[in-house]
């Protein structure tokens, strides 16, 4: 079984790792800081604003039809309920019923049996090879992967590399 590396252990990286692990993929998540999901814990003043139920395309700075379909097909309340986070709505904002951001982080990391989380590790470069990718890491050695997913910053840019074909989907973070 091939291993997928995810660069970035923020909300999007943890969700991506969670979903891949549910599908029995081997996953390595690299995080440059010493605490995965740090912004999850700080969001919503510690309550973790999961989503906004007003998903008007006006807020996404795009009129791309593919992005519109992705955004409107995703049901944040249903997703978080499925992973064990009961939700409550205040106005248009969705929060965990517990009012604790740690509930969200723990739920996302719940099935990490097949996920290796490496903190304080920076991906310095990605080299495209014929049959995959070499990720140059600091302070670790370089590692070869067939799949690389990069999730960085508040607006996550999901880059899925598969055998020299690059598919780019712009996603807005849930948090």
N, C-alpha and C positions, 0 to 999 in steps of 0.2 A: 504494500500500500504506500502510495506517495505521501509525502508530508507537505503541508501548506504552511508557509510562514506569513504571519500577519505583522506588519510593522505599525505599532501604535496600540497601546492598551487602554485607550479611552473608551467612551461609551460605544462607539461604532466598532472598535476592535474587539471589545468583549462580546458584543452581540454577534459579530461575525464568527468569532471563535466558538461561542455557544452553539450557533446554528450548524457550523461544520462538525462539531463534536457530536451533536445529536444525530448526524448522518454518518457517524462512525469514521470520520476523517482524522488522521493524525495531524495535529496542529501545534505550531510553535508561535507564541506571541512574544514579540520583542518590545520592550518599553524602555525609553531612555531615562526616565526618572526612577525613583526608588519606590513608587507606589502606583500600582495599576488602578485605574478608575478614580483618580484623585479628583477630577472635576465633577464626577458623578456625586461624590460626597459633599461637594461645595454647592452644587446647583440648587436653586430654589431655597436658599438659606438653610441648607441641610435637609430640605424636604424632598428634593429631586423632582423638578418639573419634568415629567416624562414626555409630554407633547402638548401641542395646542390643537384643539379640535377644529379650529378655523384654518383649514388648509387651502385657502384661496391661493391661486397661482401668483397673484400679485406679490406675495411675500417671498417668492423664490427666484426672482430676477431672471426668469426664463419663460419662454412659451413653448419649449421643446415638448412635443406630444408624448415621447417615451417617458420623460420625467413626470409629466402630468399623470400618466397611467400608473406609474410606480407609486406616486404619492397618494393618489386616490384609492389605490387597491390595498394600501397598508392600513390596517385597523390597529392602532396603538393599544387601545383598551383591550382588545381581544388578545393581542400578542403578549402583553404583560400578564394578563390573567392566566394564559396558558403556561407561562413559565413560573407561576406561583406568586405573582405580585398583584394583589387585589388593588383596584384603583378607585379613586374618587375624583369628581370633577368640581372645580371652583371656577365659575365663569366659563371661559373657554380652555382653561388649563387643566391638565390631567396630572394627578399626583398619586403616589402610593398611598393606600388607605392608612398605612402605619405612620405616615408623615416622616418616615426615616429613609434617607438616601441609602443607608447601608443595606436595607431590604433589597433594593434594586441591584446593587453591586453583588451581594451574596447570591441572588437568584441567577444572575448572569454567569457567575462562576460555579454554579452548583454542579454541573456535569462536566467538570474539567478533568475527568480521569484520563482523557486522551489529549489533553492540552498541556503543553509545557509553557509556563510563563517565565520569561527571563527578564528581570528588571535590571536597571543600570547597564543597559546594553544598547549601543547606537548602531544603526545600519548606516554605514558611511557611503556605500555605493552599491549599485546593482548592475551586474555585467550580464548582458544577454548572450547566451550560448545557444548552439543549435538545438539542444535537447532540454533546455531549462535555463536556470538563472543562478549565478553565483552572487550571494549577498556578502559583501565585505563588512565585517562587524568589528566593533571596538568595545570592549577589550578582548573579545573571543576571536577564534579563528574564522576564516571564511567558510561558508556552508553552501552547498549546492541544493537547489530546490527546483521542482517542476512548476510549482505555483507560487506566486508572490502577490500579496494583497497589501496595499499601502493605505493606511487610514490615519490622516494627520489633521491637526488643527480643528477648530470648531466647525467649519464647513468641511466635511470629510470628502476627500476625492478618492473614490474607490478605483484602483487600477488593478485589474485582473490580467496577469500575463499568462498566456498559455501557448507554449511552443512558438514563440516569435510573433504571435498575434496579440495585439494589445486592444483590449476592450475597455473603454472609459465610460463610467457612469457617474454623474455628479449627484451626490446624495446630500441632503441636508441632515445634520445630526438630529437625533431625537431629543437631545438635551441642550 
